[in-house]
Amino acid sequence: MTSKSDTKFSLDMAAHILSIEVEKGSNFLFSPLSFHSMLSLIALGSKGSTLEQLLSYLGSQSVNELISSASETLSSVLSPSTGSNGGPVVSFVNGAWIRHGLHFKPSFKELVSGIYHATVQEVDFVINKGNNVVNEVNSWAESASNGLIKDLLPQGSLESDTALVLANALYFKGAWDRRFDESKTQHKEFYLLDGQIVQVPFMTIRSDHKNLYGSYDGYKVLQLPYQSGLDNMRFSMYFFLPDARDGLAALVEKLRSNPKAFDGPLSLREENLRLFWVPRFKFAFNFEASKTMQELGLELPFKDTGELSEMVDSAWPPVLSKLFHKAYIEVNEEGTEAAVSTCSQYRLRCGRLGAPTFVADHPFIFIIKEENSGLLLFIGAVLDPHLVS
């Protein structure tokens, strides 16, 4: 879960998803942490060429490196004390549902329970066509996300030969270090990629306040820190705004080709912005990621290779069949509330003149990350702020 591997992984995902969502005019959001954690867990239950492909995709050299990285991340940045002393509330939980009669291999169960702190339950995937388990997983995800993630798994999504379901849920709530004055929020024009114009509420901060800002080749960056607590964790939201109103896709490719421009030292400076407006928005985004993963080169976990054999004691090792991801975010004058859940399903084989401006009145990218570790919690894009989902 290092920042370098997260960044390449995240930008590849973002570019691929964005190319699809641009055609729909839809916002999108996903969690590199959630995806990386899920794929890491799958890697720890695999062997052979499947393991090698997963390690390469995740940017890790070995299983030991993957375990060490996961342990460090889950025990520090996402510790239970996060948010208990005035900083953002961050919660990350894992769950596993295994078919009655099957059992995790001791080594995998130790990782699932010891490092990922996952709750493990035996369930029946046949009764009621698996919808009882669907309801159970959905209830778990909704509770773990503070009610924000509903219906992670669609009804009827679990097949009768399902052997195992792994899921995780990430919840984040942070107050801005310097909150917006709601009385100054105004409805303004936002320019969509298809040329349409919509009226949405824009937030602002007084022009005599300094903001962390940077101007680069074809885009601008604005950093908005969240209020910190006493645990030395520092979280921020970054807005990446293309200069051109239709420049979102080009910006993604620019960042994808140079990941350091995305999460490296950005050399932002404190500026009094002559104009500063960012839209208020909230939306949900969900997709089934197995096709996307395979299109990005991660194919073997979804094939009947028999190499996901380190998870359960079974003569027929499971095959990864589906990877569901659902996310929600709300950004307003107070701060940000966001949540995401990822679920994998397995089946049995068988102010001054000239001062800079930052007016986010057209599609942009945003990220939420922890500054000390560089850990990416969320990455997304706003194409239309008035869309809820």
C-alpha positions as semicolon CSV with decimal commas, in nm:
position;residue;x (nm);y (nm);z (nm)
1;M;0,000;0,000;0,000
2;T;0,284;0,234;-0,077
3;S;0,209;0,569;-0,233
4;K;0,406;0,494;-0,551
5;S;0,220;0,175;-0,633
6;D;-0,107;0,335;-0,525
7;T;-0,050;0,627;-0,761
8;K;0,015;0,426;-1,077
9;F;-0,263;0,184;-0,990
10;S;-0,502;0,474;-0,915
11;L;-0,427;0,674;-1,227
12;D;-0,461;0,370;-1,452
13;M;-0,799;0,302;-1,293
14;A;-0,904;0,668;-1,310
15;A;-0,812;0,706;-1,675
16;H;-0,991;0,386;-1,770
17;I;-1,308;0,463;-1,575
18;L;-1,312;0,826;-1,683
19;S;-1,300;0,733;-2,051
20;I;-1,629;0,551;-1,993
21;E;-1,793;0,803;-1,760
22;V;-1,713;1,103;-1,982
23;E;-1,947;0,959;-2,243
24;K;-2,222;0,944;-1,979
25;G;-2,138;1,280;-1,821
26;S;-2,122;1,103;-1,483
27;N;-1,917;1,181;-1,174
28;F;-1,693;0,905;-1,045
29;L;-1,525;0,809;-0,720
30;F;-1,321;0,517;-0,598
31;S;-1,080;0,437;-0,320
32;P;-0,725;0,327;-0,405
33;L;-0,691;0,208;-0,046
34;S;-1,003;-0,007;-0,066
35;F;-0,910;-0,162;-0,402
36;H;-0,545;-0,209;-0,312
37;S;-0,638;-0,375;0,016
38;M;-0,882;-0,613;-0,152
39;L;-0,639;-0,712;-0,427
40;S;-0,363;-0,756;-0,169
41;L;-0,581;-0,998;0,023
42;I;-0,652;-1,190;-0,298
43;A;-0,278;-1,201;-0,371
44;L;-0,210;-1,349;-0,029
45;G;-0,449;-1,631;-0,116
46;S;-0,290;-1,710;-0,450
47;K;0,021;-1,876;-0,591
48;G;0,213;-1,922;-0,915
49;S;0,155;-1,696;-1,214
50;T;-0,159;-1,547;-1,057
51;L;0,040;-1,433;-0,754
52;E;0,314;-1,292;-0,977
53;Q;0,061;-1,096;-1,183
54;L;-0,107;-0,955;-0,873
55;L;0,225;-0,854;-0,716
56;S;0,330;-0,681;-1,038
57;Y;-0,004;-0,503;-1,065
58;L;0,016;-0,387;-0,703
59;G;0,377;-0,272;-0,737
60;S;0,513;-0,513;-0,474
61;Q;0,824;-0,730;-0,501
62;S;0,713;-1,009;-0,270
63;V;0,441;-1,142;-0,043
64;N;0,643;-1,032;0,260
65;E;0,656;-0,675;0,128
66;L;0,281;-0,683;0,072
67;I;0,215;-0,809;0,425
68;S;0,452;-0,554;0,579
69;S;0,292;-0,269;0,388
70;A;-0,061;-0,377;0,479
71;S;0,030;-0,418;0,845
72;E;0,192;-0,075;0,863
73;T;-0,099;0,100;0,691
74;L;-0,378;-0,068;0,882
75;S;-0,210;-0,029;1,221
76;S;-0,108;0,337;1,191
77;V;-0,297;0,562;0,951
78;L;-0,621;0,374;1,005
79;S;-0,583;0,299;1,374
80;P;-0,896;0,297;1,592
81;S;-0,776;0,617;1,762
82;T;-0,790;0,815;1,438
83;G;-1,041;1,095;1,483
84;S;-1,073;1,054;1,859
85;N;-0,877;1,372;1,930
86;G;-1,028;1,632;1,699
87;G;-0,900;1,521;1,360
88;P;-1,089;1,345;1,079
89;V;-1,274;1,025;1,158
90;V;-1,134;0,738;0,949
91;S;-1,272;0,385;0,972
92;F;-1,164;0,089;0,758
93;V;-1,308;-0,257;0,818
94;N;-1,294;-0,593;0,640
95;G;-1,537;-0,884;0,633
96;A;-1,541;-1,239;0,498
97;W;-1,836;-1,472;0,434
98;I;-1,745;-1,834;0,361
99;R;-1,966;-2,120;0,249
100;H;-2,084;-2,368;0,513
101;G;-1,851;-2,666;0,515
102;L;-1,552;-2,476;0,378
103;H;-1,269;-2,350;0,596
104;F;-0,991;-2,098;0,549
105;K;-0,642;-2,238;0,541
106;P;-0,477;-2,155;0,876
107;S;-0,213;-1,928;0,720
108;F;-0,474;-1,727;0,525
109;K;-0,710;-1,707;0,822
110;E;-0,426;-1,571;1,033
111;L;-0,371;-1,292;0,778
112;V;-0,743;-1,221;0,739
113;S;-0,801;-1,199;1,113
114;G;-0,462;-1,078;1,238
115;I;-0,361;-0,808;0,989
116;Y;-0,689;-0,718;0,819
117;H;-0,895;-0,764;1,138
118;A;-1,176;-0,911;0,930
119;T;-1,489;-1,060;1,078
120;V;-1,544;-1,412;0,939
121;Q;-1,886;-1,578;0,910
122;E;-2,008;-1,909;0,769
123;V;-2,317;-1,867;0,549
124;D;-2,543;-2,058;0,308
125;F;-2,528;-1,924;-0,046
126;V;-2,808;-2,156;-0,169
127;I;-3,103;-2,058;0,051
128;N;-3,319;-1,790;-0,113
129;K;-3,077;-1,786;-0,409
130;G;-2,810;-1,627;-0,192
131;N;-3,015;-1,314;-0,126
132;N;-3,000;-1,371;0,251
133;V;-2,622;-1,333;0,225
134;V;-2,664;-1,032;-0,006
135;N;-2,877;-0,867;0,262
136;E;-2,626;-0,957;0,532
137;V;-2,329;-0,815;0,338
138;N;-2,525;-0,502;0,247
139;S;-2,628;-0,447;0,608
140;W;-2,266;-0,488;0,718
141;A;-2,141;-0,238;0,455
142;E;-2,412;0,014;0,543
143;S;-2,328;-0,005;0,912
144;A;-1,952;0,015;0,852
145;S;-1,993;0,322;0,628
146;N;-2,209;0,508;0,878
147;G;-2,515;0,453;0,662
148;L;-2,370;0,600;0,343
149;I;-2,315;0,282;0,140
150;K;-2,644;0,110;0,066
151;D;-2,699;-0,199;-0,151
152;L;-2,334;-0,279;-0,221
153;L;-2,438;-0,613;-0,370
154;P;-2,734;-0,619;-0,611
155;Q;-3,009;-0,871;-0,538
156;G;-2,940;-1,190;-0,731
157;S;-2,569;-1,117;-0,766
158;L;-2,455;-1,426;-0,572
159;E;-2,464;-1,754;-0,761
160;S;-2,544;-2,090;-0,603
161;D;-2,182;-2,202;-0,645
162;T;-2,045;-1,897;-0,461
163;A;-1,784;-2,014;-0,213
164;L;-1,652;-1,695;-0,061
165;V;-1,727;-1,322;-0,039
166;L;-1,467;-1,071;0,079
167;A;-1,564;-0,710;0,148
168;N;-1,421;-0,394;0,297
169;A;-1,562;-0,054;0,382
170;L;-1,385;0,280;0,429
171;Y;-1,544;0,580;0,598
172;F;-1,397;0,930;0,620
173;K;-1,537;1,247;0,775
174;G;-1,327;1,559;0,812
175;A;-1,392;1,924;0,890
176;W;-1,205;2,188;0,693
177;D;-0,920;2,352;0,877
178;R;-1,080;2,678;0,768
179;R;-1,450;2,636;0,705
180;F;-1,644;2,809;0,433
181;D;-1,895;3,078;0,527
182;E;-2,230;2,936;0,419
183;S;-2,379;3,285;0,393
184;K;-2,139;3,358;0,106
185;T;-2,236;3,048;-0,096
186;Q;-2,388;3,150;-0,430
187;H;-2,543;2,974;-0,727
188;K;-2,319;3,010;-1,030
189;E;-2,271;2,855;-1,372
190;F;-2,092;2,523;-1,416
191;Y;-1,992;2,425;-1,770
192;L;-2,045;2,059;-1,860
193;L;-1,835;1,868;-2,113
194;D;-2,125;1,853;-2,360
195;G;-2,153;2,232;-2,366
196;Q;-2,453;2,258;-2,136
197;I;-2,452;2,500;-1,843
198;V;-2,605;2,420;-1,504
199;Q;-2,655;2,636;-1,196
200;V;-2,497;2,491;-0,881
201;P;-2,403;2,628;-0,536
202;F;-2,042;2,752;-0,516
203;M;-1,852;2,800;-0,191
204;T;-1,591;3,068;-0,129
205;I;-1,349;3,200;0,131
206;R;-1,256;3,565;0,183
207;S;-0,990;3,684;-0,061
208;D;-0,763;3,807;0,220
209;H;-0,714;3,446;0,335
210;K;-0,412;3,268;0,192
211;N;-0,465;2,935;0,017
212;L;-0,220;2,664;-0,090
213;Y;-0,214;2,696;-0,469
214;G;-0,003;2,599;-0,769
215;S;-0,020;2,668;-1,142
216;Y;0,126;2,415;-1,388
217;D;0,126;2,337;-1,759
218;G;-0,242;2,324;-1,845
219;Y;-0,388;2,296;-1,495
220;K;-0,406;2,442;-1,144
221;V;-0,398;2,274;-0,804
222;L;-0,565;2,384;-0,481
223;Q;-0,504;2,215;-0,146
224;L;-0,765;2,237;0,129
225;P;-0,638;2,088;0,458
226;Y;-0,868;1,923;0,708
227;Q;-0,859;2,007;1,076
228;S;-0,587;1,797;1,242
229;G;-0,600;1,619;1,574
230;L;-0,327;1,515;1,815
231;D;-0,235;1,190;1,637
232;N;0,003;1,350;1,384
233;M;-0,222;1,251;1,092
234;R;-0,267;1,529;0,835
235;F;-0,537;1,489;0,571
236;S;-0,605;1,717;0,276
237;M;-0,828;1,741;-0,027
238;Y;-0,666;1,846;-0,355
239;F;-0,851;1,991;-0,652
240;F;-0,687;1,948;-0,995
241;L;-0,853;2,193;-1,234
242;P;-0,770;2,191;-1,608
243;D;-0,729;2,532;-1,768
244;A;-0,957;2,432;-2,056
245;R;-1,322;2,371;-1,984
246;D;-1,305;2,046;-2,180
247;G;-0,959;1,953;-2,055
248;L;-1,046;1,680;-1,805
249;A;-0,945;1,379;-2,017
250;A;-0,621;1,549;-2,122
251;L;-0,543;1,626;-1,757
252;V;-0,592;1,263;-1,656
253;E;-0,352;1,148;-1,928
254;K;-0,100;1,415;-1,827
255;L;-0,110;1,301;-1,464
256;R;-0,108;0,936;-1,567
257;S;0,212;0,984;-1,768
258;N;0,376;1,172;-1,482
259;P;0,248;1,038;-1,146
260;K;0,484;1,265;-0,951
261;A;0,277;1,559;-1,073
262;F;-0,016;1,395;-0,898
263;D;0,110;1,310;-0,552
264;G;0,476;1,410;-0,542
265;P;0,604;1,734;-0,388
266;L;0,373;1,985;-0,557
267;S;0,557;2,298;-0,444
268;L;0,231;2,474;-0,365
269;R;0,261;2,824;-0,231
270;E;0,039;3,039;-0,014
271;E;-0,155;3,281;-0,230
272;N;-0,427;3,540;-0,187
273;L;-0,661;3,427;-0,463
274;R;-0,843;3,710;-0,639
275;L;-1,133;3,475;-0,712
276;F;-1,192;3,148;-0,530
277;W;-1,499;2,936;-0,597
278;V;-1,546;2,558;-0,566
279;P;-1,882;2,382;-0,607
280;R;-2,067;2,205;-0,333
281;F;-2,139;1,848;-0,436
282;K;-2,247;1,504;-0,323
283;F;-2,287;1,186;-0,523
284;A;-2,267;0,808;-0,521
285;F;-2,080;0,594;-0,771
286;N;-2,084;0,218;-0,814
287;F;-1,952;-0,030;-1,065
288;E;-1,860;-0,395;-1,106
289;A;-1,485;-0,389;-1,164
290;S;-1,396;-0,735;-1,295
291;K;-1,412;-0,625;-1,660
292;T;-1,208;-0,312;-1,586
293;M;-0,944;-0,513;-1,403
294;Q;-0,908;-0,755;-1,693
295;E;-0,891;-0,473;-1,948
296;L;-0,605;-0,327;-1,742
297;G;-0,415;-0,656;-1,761
298;L;-0,519;-0,830;-1,439
299;E;-0,665;-1,143;-1,597
300;L;-0,540;-1,454;-1,416
301;P;-0,741;-1,418;-1,089
302;F;-1,058;-1,433;-1,299
303;K;-0,951;-1,747;-1,487
304;D;-0,992;-2,110;-1,388
305;T;-0,622;-2,161;-1,316
306;G;-0,661;-2,329;-0,979
307;E;-0,406;-2,082;-0,837
308;L;-0,634;-1,912;-0,580
309;S;-0,559;-2,219;-0,375
310;E;-0,411;-2,059;-0,062
311;M;-0,743;-1,929;0,072
312;V;-0,963;-2,229;0,150
313;D;-0,920;-2,600;0,212
314;S;-1,092;-2,736;-0,096
315;A;-1,016;-2,977;-0,378
316;W;-1,154;-2,711;-0,612
317;P;-0,985;-2,373;-0,554
318;P;-1,217;-2,073;-0,600
319;V;-1,223;-1,842;-0,901
320;L;-1,266;-1,466;-0,861
321;S;-1,587;-1,384;-1,047
322;K;-1,697;-1,034;-0,950
323;L;-1,554;-0,724;-0,783
324;F;-1,816;-0,472;-0,668
325;H;-1,722;-0,118;-0,569
326;K;-1,952;0,153;-0,436
327;A;-1,858;0,495;-0,308
328;Y;-2,024;0,810;-0,175
329;I;-1,891;1,158;-0,107
330;E;-2,031;1,489;0,014
331;V;-1,831;1,813;0,010
332;N;-1,989;2,118;0,170
333;E;-1,905;2,427;0,374
334;E;-1,827;2,224;0,687
335;G;-1,599;1,963;0,533
336;T;-1,615;1,623;0,364
337;E;-1,795;1,298;0,438
338;A;-1,707;1,002;0,218
339;A;-1,740;0,626;0,221
340;V;-1,657;0,337;-0,006
341;S;-1,702;-0,037;-0,006
342;T;-1,544;-0,306;-0,223
343;C;-1,663;-0,663;-0,241
344;S;-1,514;-0,961;-0,423
345;Q;-1,716;-1,272;-0,494
346;Y;-1,571;-1,615;-0,561
347;R;-1,739;-1,918;-0,710
348;L;-1,621;-2,273;-0,684
349;R;-1,420;-2,386;-0,983
350;C;-1,649;-2,601;-1,144
351;G;-0,792;3,981;-0,394
352;R;-0,520;4,192;-0,579
353;L;-0,528;4,285;-0,950
354;G;-0,322;4,021;-1,122
355;A;-0,350;3,778;-0,831
356;P;-0,427;3,417;-0,935
357;T;-0,777;3,275;-0,941
358;F;-0,925;2,932;-0,876
359;V;-1,277;2,900;-1,013
360;A;-1,378;2,534;-1,047
361;D;-1,666;2,601;-1,286
362;H;-1,591;2,305;-1,515
363;P;-1,503;1,934;-1,465
364;F;-1,210;1,862;-1,233
365;I;-1,029;1,584;-1,046
366;F;-0,995;1,560;-0,669
367;I;-0,812;1,338;-0,422
368;I;-0,814;1,292;-0,046
369;K;-0,485;1,177;0,103
370;E;-0,288;1,159;0,425
371;E;0,012;1,391;0,396
372;N;0,272;1,209;0,606
373;S;0,233;0,871;0,439
374;G;0,109;0,987;0,098
375;L;-0,173;0,732;0,132
376;L;-0,455;0,793;-0,118
377;L;-0,795;0,736;0,039
378;F;-1,010;0,861;-0,249
379;I;-0,973;0,979;-0,607
380;G;-1,260;1,106;-0,816
381;A;-1,383;1,352;-1,073
382;V;-1,675;1,594;-1,074
383;L;-1,830;1,624;-1,418
384;D;-2,165;1,759;-1,302
385;P;-2,200;1,883;-0,940
386;H;-2,579;1,876;-0,945
387;L;-2,593;1,500;-1,012
388;V;-2,649;1,300;-0,694
389;S;-2,562;0,962;-0,846
